[in-house]
Amino acid sequence: MSVISPVDTSTAPTAFAVEHVALPPPPSSSPLRRILKHPRLMHHNRLAALVLIANLALLGHALTGGGWWSGDRIDLAAVSAAVLANFALAILIRQQYVINLLFWLATRAPTHWPLRIRWTLGKVYHFGGLHVGGALAGTLWFVVLTASITLDTLRSAPPVSIGLLVVSYALLALLAAIVLTARPGYRARQHDRFERMHRFGGWTALVLFWTQTVLFVQTGDGSLLAAPQIWVLALLTLSVALPWLRLRKVPVAVTRPSNHVAVARFNHGVTPFAGSSTAISRHPLREWHSFANVPAPGESGFRLTISRAGDWTGSFIDDMPAHVWVKGITTAGVANIETLFTKVVYVATGSGIGPVLPHLLARKVPSRLVWATRSPRATYGDALVDEILAGQPDATVWDTATHGKPDMVRLAYAAYAAFGAEAVICISNKKLTWQVVHGLERRGIPAYGAIWDS
């Protein structure tokens, strides 16, 4: 396996030369580490499991004299509170302001703290596990609530009503549909349907929650405005509405270095921070796609690098629009955890260079680039490649058209060892990202990459 680095591009603009043999990565560490670093046990799944375990403990408390029972009836208010608490966690943890706050808090740790602590803090982007755990637990509690309402209705026990029962079953069916379409396999195969179900189904569920809560409170003894559920629902409604309150149509200048890539330039009064992303759409009630912002130091505006990866991106490249829709605020991405480390290695393949580029330009942390891509100059244009090499003269660039696909774990480890880095950040497709991240982590090297949890 060879490391391919750029030579004098003034005379040979696409030439690359073999400089040295990549160091093989060390063998995997202890069997326990290999188990703990398995993808199934990543922090995202651990957080989801933690939420479910906490809810099981709450259920155990309710079943063993926790004050949830009155005779042979369960306290509907207590179960309703459990439902709403879990859905509040699921919704708020995905709020853009909350995401940025989580990244800000996690990256406050100074680099002189023990690596083990910083390694764990860097996993902040796994917060989606809380979303999954909260959504699953909330749905299961809602099954309990609906069953209890049904039993009380059959026994004609106050404070339920037929209207409350109908709304509850409609909401239960909707929640079940949202959960089923959010399964990883379905989401990967039918992402557009998943996105529409989450958006329109989520909005409808929120309306039904409002209806159910009003009916529930009105049939009880409490005041409507005094009910805690009202205030929680108000907060969740505001959280969902906030990004759409910032919906706007903005001009975009698109250039196309090749049929594979488009570079979209924005300058509508927003200059996002390096490592953030922006969601764009050509039809705001249909598909939304997030791309990494590439601001240039000292310049207003930013760029998005959009590669052909499906129908939407292909249409964008072939039919370059003059305007697109944006909403919400720019949101922190995985690579923002770079400031937790003294040195980092960025590993990118193909268009993964887009999310990496703003960090290379910002130079907040000493970094080394490993980039494997097909015909970089022909695909991304001389201007972009020259910009990358100007900031990363020691970058490892592997042209897959000439040299085939490399062993990215080996290349990543070679750069990590040679540069004396503390961590590796990989931006690639799902299969290769997990291969690099978990291949290095089970060897005791902090490694990070997207987890495709949304």
N, C-alpha and C positions, 0 to 999 in steps of 0.2 A: 504494500500500500504506500503510495507516494503523496507527499504534500506538494500541491501545485501553486506556485505564487506568480504574480504578474511580473513581467520583465519590462523593459523600456517600451512603453506603449506609443511613444512618438514615432518609432520606426516600424513597430509591429503591433498595431492596435488590437489585435485579437490573439496575440501570442502569449503562451504561458510556458514556464520551464520547470522541470523537476529539480528541487533543491536538496531535499533530504528524505529519508525514510521515516514515516510516522511512527512514533513510539506506540507499542501495544499497550492497551490499558491493563492495569493490574488485575489479578483474578478477583472474582467476587469475594466479599468478606464473609463473615460468619453465616451459618444457615438461618439464624434468627433475623439478621439484617435482611437477607434475601427475602424472607417471608414478609417482614414489615414493609419492605419497599416494593412489594408486588402491587401492580396497578389497582387491583381490587381493594387494597388497603390504603389507598392514597387518602390524604387529609379530607378531600371532598366527601368521600364515603364515610370516613370516621365521624365527621360532623353530622352527616345525615343520621348515622346510627346513634350518635349521642342524643340527638333530639328525640328519636323514637324511644330510646331507653328512658329518658326523662319522663316521657309521657306514659310509659308503662309503669314507672314508679308512681306517677300521679294516679293512674288507674288502680294500682294496688292500694294506695292510700284511700281512695274512694270506696273500695270494696271492703276495707277493714276498719270501718268506723270513722271515716273521715268527715262525717256530718253531711254526706251527700244524699242520705236517704231519710224519707219521712214516711214511716209505715212501710208500705210496699211500693212507694213511688220514689223515683230518683229526682233530685233537685235539678229541674230543667235549666235554671239560671246558672248553676255551677257548670253543667255540661256546655251550655252556650258560651260561657266565658272561656272554657278550654278550647272550643272551636275557634273562637275569634282570636285568642292569644296566638295560636299556632299559625293562622292565616296572616295575622299581623306580622309575625316573624318572616313568613314566606314572602310577603309583599315588600316590606320595608327594607329587607336586606338587599333587594334588587334596585332600590331607589338610587338614582345617580349621585345625589348628594351624600347618601350614606356610604356608597362605594368609595367615593373620593375621600371621605373621612376615615374609613377603614385603612386605606392605603397610607394616608397621612400619618395616622397613629402608628401603624406597623413599621414605618420607615423612620421613626424618630430615634430608634436605637443607634447609638454611635458605633463606629466600626471597631472600637477597642473592646466591646462586649464579647464574651465567649462566642465562638463560631456556632456552637450548638444552638444557642438562643437565637442568633440571627438567622440561622438556617431554618428554624421553625417559623419565625416571624415572616420570612419570605414566602411562606405558603398562604399568605393572607388572601390571595386570589381564589382559594378554594372555598370562599364563603358561600358559594352556590350550594354546598352541602346543607347549609342551614335552610335555604329555600326549599330544597327537596324534602328534607325531614319535616319542616313545618307544614308543607302542603300535604304530605302523606298523613301525618298525624292529625291535621285539621280535618281531612276527609274522613278518617276513621272515627274521630270523635263525632263528626256530623252524622255518621251512620247510627251511632248510639243515640244521638239527640232525636233523629227521625224515628227510630224504633220506639223511643220513650214517648214521643208525641203521639204515635200511632196507638200504643197501648192505652194511654190516657184518653184518647178520643173514643176508643172502643168501650172504655169503661165510663165514658161521659164524665170524666173527672176534670174539674177546673184546674188550670186556667186555659186549656187549649181550645181551639176552634177549628171548624172544617177548613176555613180559609188558610189558617196556619199550616194545616196538614198538606193541603194542595201545594202551597208554595215550597214547603220543605221537600216534598218528593220531586218537584221540578228542579230545585236546586241540587238535590242529591244526584239526579241523572246528569245534570250539567257538570258537576264536579267529577263524576266518574268518567265522563267523556274527556275532560281536560287531562285527567291523570293518565288515561289510557293512551291518548295521542302524544303524551310527553315521554313515553317510554323511549330509551335511547335508540333502539332499533327502528321504531316507527319514525322518530324524529329525523334520523339520518336518511331514511328512504323518502319521506314525505315532509320535508322541512316547511314547505309553503303552507300545507294544511295545518301542520303543528303551529306555525306562527299565527295563522288566522284563528284557529281554535283558542289559542292562548289570549289573543287580543279581544276578539268579539265575545268569546265565551267568558273571559274574565270580566269584561264590562257588564255583561248580562248577569253574571253571578253577583257582582257588586250591587246591582239594582235589586236582585232577589234577596240579598242579605239585608238591605235596607227595608224591604217590604216585610220580611220575616221578623226583623227586630221590632219594627213598629207594631206589628200584630202581636208579637210576644209581650212587649211592654204594656200595650193597651189592655191586654187580658189579665195582667197582673195587678199588683197593688202599688207599684212604684210610679213615679212621675216620668213621663217620656223624656224630658230634658235632663232628669237626674240620672238616667240609666247610663252606666259606664260604656255600654256597647255603642251608644250613640256617638260618644266622643271618639272612640276607637275607629268606628266606621268613617267618621268625618276626617280623621287623620289619614286613613287608607285611601279615601276618595281623593283627597288633596294630593297624596303621593302619586296616585295613578294619573291624575290630571296634569300635574306640573310639566312633564315633558311636552304634552300637547298644547299647553298654554304658550309654549315657545316655538310652536310650529311656524315656519316661514319658508317662502320660496326665494332662493338666492341664485345669482348668476354663477356660472362655472365656465372656465376656459379649459378645454380638453385637448391634449395633444396625444398622438398615437405613435410611439417609437417603433412599434411593430404590431402585427395583427394579434399578438398575445397580450399586449399591455397598453393601458391608457394612463396618462398622468393628468389628474384633475386638479386645477388650481383655483383656490378660493381666496377672495379678498373682500369680504363683506363686513369688515369691522371686527372680526374675531381672529385673534392669534392664540391658538391653544398651546398648552404646555407640552413639552416633549414627552412622548409615551402615552398620550391620550388618544382616544378614538372618537370619531364622529359617525353618527348614523345618517344615511342618506336614502332617499327614495325618489322614484319618478312618479309614483302614485301613492300618496300618503296612507291610504286605507288598504293598500296591498302589501307588497314586500318592503322590508327595511333591511339594509345591509350596513354593517359597521366596518370601517377601515381605519387604520392607524394614521393619525395626523403627522405630517412631516413639515414642521415649521423650520425655516432657515434662520439662524441666529442674526439678529439685527434687522430682519425684514418683517413686514406685516403680512398677514394672511398665512396660508399653508397649502400643502399639496396632499393628495391621496394617490397612492399607486394601486391601480385596479387591474388585476390579472384575469384572464379568461378562465373561469372555473365553473361555469354553469350557464343556464339560459339568460339570467339577469345580467351577469357581468359580460357575457358575450354580446348581448344587445347593446349594452352601454358602450362597448368598444366599437362595435360596427356602426352604431347610430349615435354619435357623440352629441349629447344634449347641451343646450345653452343654459338651462336652468335645472335645478333639482330642489327637492324639499329637504330641510333639516329640522330636527326637533331636539328638545332637551339641551343638556350641556355636555361639553366634552368630558369624557370619563376615563379614569386611570386604567391602564392595562398592566399585564403581568410584568413587563420589563421595568416598571417603576420601582421594583424591589432592588434594582442595581445599587442604589445608594447604601444598602446595608453591608456592602462588601468593598474591600480595598481595590480589588481588580476583578473584572469579569471577562469571560469569553462569550461572544455572541455567535451562535450557530444558526445559520439560515439556509434554506433551500428555496430556489426560485423566487417567487414574489414575497417570500418571507423577509426579504431585504427591506420591504416597505416599513414594517413596524420597527425594524432595527435601526434604520437610517437616522431618525431623529435623535436617538441616543448617541450615535456616533458623532453627529454634528454638535450636539449640546456639550459633549465631553465633560459631563459631571463626574464620571468615574473612568479611570484608565481602563481601556478595553482592547480586545483583540478580536478580529472578525474571521470567521470561517464561513465561506459562502460557496455552496455547490449549486450550479445552475447551468442551463443549456445555453450556449452561445451568448454570454452576457451582453456583449456590445450589440450584437444583431437584435437581441430581444429587448433590451432596456435602453439602448441608445448610448452614444459616447458621452453625452453630458452627464447622465446619471452615474455611469461607471467611473468617469473621471472624478466626480464629486466624492464618490465612495473611496477611491484610491488616494485622493488628496488628504482625506482625514484618516485613512488606514493604509499607510504605505507598506506595512508588514502583513497585510491581510492574506489569508489563505483563500485563494479563489480556485475552485475546481470546475472546469468546463466539462460537463457530462457528455456533450456532443463529441468531444475528442477522447476523453479518458473513461467514459462509462460512469456508472454509479459507484460512489466511494463507500467505504465503511465509515459512516458518520460518527459512530461512537469512538472509533480509533482516531479520526481526525480531531474530534473535540478534545479527547484526552491529550493528544500531542500538543495542541495549542494551550490547553490548561496547564500542562506541566512546564512547557517552555516559557510561558508568560508569568508563571507563578501566581495564577489567579486563585481566587477563593470560591468562585461559583461559575456555573455555565448556564446560560439562558438560550433556549432553543425555540426558534420560530419556524415551523414547518407544517406539513400535513400531520394528521392525527397519528398514523401508524409510525412515522419516523420520529415525531416528537416524543411519543411514549418510549420508543426504542432508545433514544438518546437519554432522556431524563431518567428512566428507570435503570438503564444500563450503567449510568454513572452513579446514581444514588446507591445502588446496592454495592458499589465499590467505595462508598464513603465520601463521595464528592457531591456537594450541594448542586442540584440541577433543577431547572424550572422550565415550564412550557405550558401552553394553553391546554385546557382539559375538556373543551367542547361540552360545557354543561348548560348552554343556553340555546 
